[in-house]
Every structure is written in C-alpha cells, then in structure tokens.
C-alpha cells in the first residue's frame, strides 16, 4: 500500500506536456526516424556496392 501511495505522490509531481507540445514532439520523432532510415539505407547501399566492387576485382 505504501508503494501505491508513493507512486501517486510522484505522479502528481510530473509535469505533463500540452497537446500541442506532444503533437510537435511526436512529429519530430517521426521525421527523425524517417531521416535516419533513409540515411542508413543510403550508407548500407554504398557500403554494399563498394564491397561488391572490391570483391569482384579478382
């Protein structure tokens, strides 16, 4: 019971974001995820093609 009271007390101290701020933060996370996915795809493709070119020189 003491644990639940502690949890409730701590949750009252939390400063929750507004709906507008939450929406902005969510959009930023999605945008950054897409950007990193594209960058990883580009780097992976470049490295794969580079290694294939090196290995096919023999």
Contact map, one row per residue, 1 for C-alpha under 8 A:
1111100000000000000000000000000000000000000000000000000000
1111110000000000000000000000000000000000000000000000000000
1111111000000000000000000000000000000000000000000000000000
1111111100000000000000000000000000000000000000000000000000
1111111110000000000000000000000000000000000000000000000000
0111111111000000000000000000000000000000000000000000000000
0011111111100000000000000000000000000000000000000000000000
0001111111110000000000000000000000000000000000000000000000
0000111111111000000000000000000000000000000000000000000000
0000011111111100000000000000000000000000000000000000000000
0000001111111100000000000000000000000000000000000000000000
0000000111111100000000000000000000000000000000000000000000
0000000011111110000000000000000000000000000000000000000000
0000000001111111000000000000000000000000000000000000000000
0000000000001111100000000000000000000000000000000000000000
0000000000000111110000000000000000000000000000000000000000
0000000000000011111011000000000000000000000000000000000000
0000000000000001111111000000000000000000000000000000000000
0000000000000000111111100000000000000000000000000000000000
0000000000000000011111110000000000000000000000000000000000
0000000000000000111111111000000000000000000000000000000000
0000000000000000111111111100000000000000000000000000000000
0000000000000000001111111110000000000000000000000000000000
0000000000000000000111111111000000000000000000000000000000
0000000000000000000011111111100000000000000000000000000000
0000000000000000000001111111110000000000000000000000000000
0000000000000000000000111111111000000000000000000000000000
0000000000000000000000011111111100000000000000000000000000
0000000000000000000000001111111110000000000000000000000000
0000000000000000000000000111111111000000000000000000000000
0000000000000000000000000011111111100000000000000000000000
0000000000000000000000000001111111110000000000000000000000
0000000000000000000000000000111111111000000000000000000000
0000000000000000000000000000011111111100000000000000000000
0000000000000000000000000000001111111110000000000000000000
0000000000000000000000000000000111111111000000000000000000
0000000000000000000000000000000011111111100000000000000000
0000000000000000000000000000000001111111110000000000000000
0000000000000000000000000000000000111111111000000000000000
0000000000000000000000000000000000011111111100000000000000
0000000000000000000000000000000000001111111110000000000000
0000000000000000000000000000000000000111111111000000000000
0000000000000000000000000000000000000011111111100000000000
0000000000000000000000000000000000000001111111110000000000
0000000000000000000000000000000000000000111111111000000000
0000000000000000000000000000000000000000011111111100000000
0000000000000000000000000000000000000000001111111110000000
0000000000000000000000000000000000000000000111111111000000
0000000000000000000000000000000000000000000011111111100000
0000000000000000000000000000000000000000000001111111110000
0000000000000000000000000000000000000000000000111111111000
0000000000000000000000000000000000000000000000011111111100
0000000000000000000000000000000000000000000000001111111110
0000000000000000000000000000000000000000000000000111111110
0000000000000000000000000000000000000000000000000011111111
0000000000000000000000000000000000000000000000000001111111
0000000000000000000000000000000000000000000000000000111111
0000000000000000000000000000000000000000000000000000001111
